[in-house]
Amino acid sequence: MLHINFNWEPPEVPEYDPEIHNPEKVFAFLCYRGVHYAKWVVLDVFNVGSWDLKNPRKGE
């Protein structure tokens, strides 16, 4: 027999913590024109010191 349980109570929302809920940068999985990649993404665009692209392999 099929039993379906519905819970109409709203979910419990955790307390707001600015360190957890407002990070400066996150590790994101992105897709652009079918190419999938992962990178660190800065969320505060007004606090970026330099918009120059950095080559991680430059030191090799």
Sine and cosine of phi, psi and omega as CSV:
sin_phi,cos_phi,sin_psi,cos_psi,sin_omega,cos_omega
0.00,0.00,0.58,-0.81,-0.04,-1.00
-1.00,-0.05,0.82,-0.57,0.05,-1.00
-0.88,-0.47,0.79,-0.61,0.03,-1.00
-0.86,-0.52,0.80,-0.59,0.01,-1.00
-0.95,-0.31,0.78,-0.62,0.05,-1.00
-0.94,-0.34,0.70,-0.71,0.07,-1.00
-0.89,-0.45,0.94,-0.35,-0.07,-1.00
-1.00,-0.03,0.05,1.00,0.00,-1.00
-0.98,0.20,0.61,-0.79,0.04,-1.00
-0.93,0.38,0.51,-0.86,-0.01,-1.00
-0.93,0.36,0.44,-0.90,0.04,-1.00
-0.97,0.23,0.79,-0.62,-0.02,-1.00
-0.98,-0.18,0.76,-0.65,0.00,-1.00
-0.94,0.34,0.34,-0.94,0.03,-1.00
-0.91,0.41,0.53,-0.85,-0.01,-1.00
-0.96,0.28,0.81,-0.58,0.07,-1.00
-0.83,-0.56,0.91,-0.40,-0.10,-1.00
-0.88,0.47,-0.47,0.88,0.00,-1.00
-0.94,0.33,-0.56,0.83,-0.03,-1.00
-1.00,0.00,-0.69,0.73,-0.15,-0.99
-1.00,-0.02,-0.07,1.00,0.01,-1.00
-0.68,-0.73,0.91,0.42,-0.04,-1.00
-0.96,0.27,0.42,-0.91,0.03,-1.00
-0.97,0.24,-0.63,0.78,0.04,-1.00
-0.57,-0.82,0.45,-0.89,-0.02,-1.00
-0.73,-0.68,0.37,-0.93,0.09,-1.00
-1.00,-0.03,0.89,-0.46,-0.13,-0.99
-0.87,-0.50,0.56,-0.83,0.14,-0.99
-0.98,-0.18,0.87,-0.49,-0.13,-0.99
-0.86,-0.51,0.29,-0.96,0.06,-1.00
-0.64,-0.77,0.78,-0.63,0.05,-1.00
-0.70,-0.71,0.90,-0.44,0.00,-1.00
0.80,0.60,0.67,0.74,0.08,-1.00
1.00,0.08,-0.04,1.00,0.03,-1.00
-0.99,-0.17,0.86,-0.52,-0.01,-1.00
-0.99,-0.12,0.69,-0.73,0.03,-1.00
-0.43,-0.90,0.25,-0.97,0.01,-1.00
-0.80,-0.60,0.62,-0.79,-0.01,-1.00
-0.34,-0.94,0.25,-0.97,0.12,-0.99
-0.98,0.19,0.73,-0.69,-0.03,-1.00
-0.86,-0.51,0.81,-0.58,0.05,-1.00
-0.99,0.12,0.82,-0.57,-0.06,-1.00
-1.00,0.03,-0.46,0.89,-0.01,-1.00
-1.00,-0.07,1.00,0.01,-0.09,-1.00
-0.94,0.34,-0.32,0.95,-0.01,-1.00
-1.00,0.09,-0.13,0.99,-0.03,-1.00
-0.93,-0.36,0.27,0.96,-0.01,-1.00
-0.99,0.13,0.81,-0.58,-0.04,-1.00
-0.95,0.30,-0.68,0.73,-0.05,-1.00
-0.67,-0.74,0.71,-0.70,0.03,-1.00
-1.00,-0.07,0.12,0.99,0.02,-1.00
-0.92,0.40,0.62,-0.78,0.06,-1.00
-0.96,0.27,0.65,-0.76,-0.01,-1.00
-0.93,-0.38,0.76,-0.65,0.03,-1.00
-1.00,-0.04,0.92,-0.39,-0.03,-1.00
-0.93,0.38,-0.32,0.95,-0.03,-1.00
-1.00,-0.08,0.10,1.00,-0.06,-1.00
-0.89,0.45,-0.54,0.84,-0.04,-1.00
-0.97,0.25,-0.20,0.98,-0.05,-1.00
-0.97,0.25,0.00,0.00,0.00,0.00
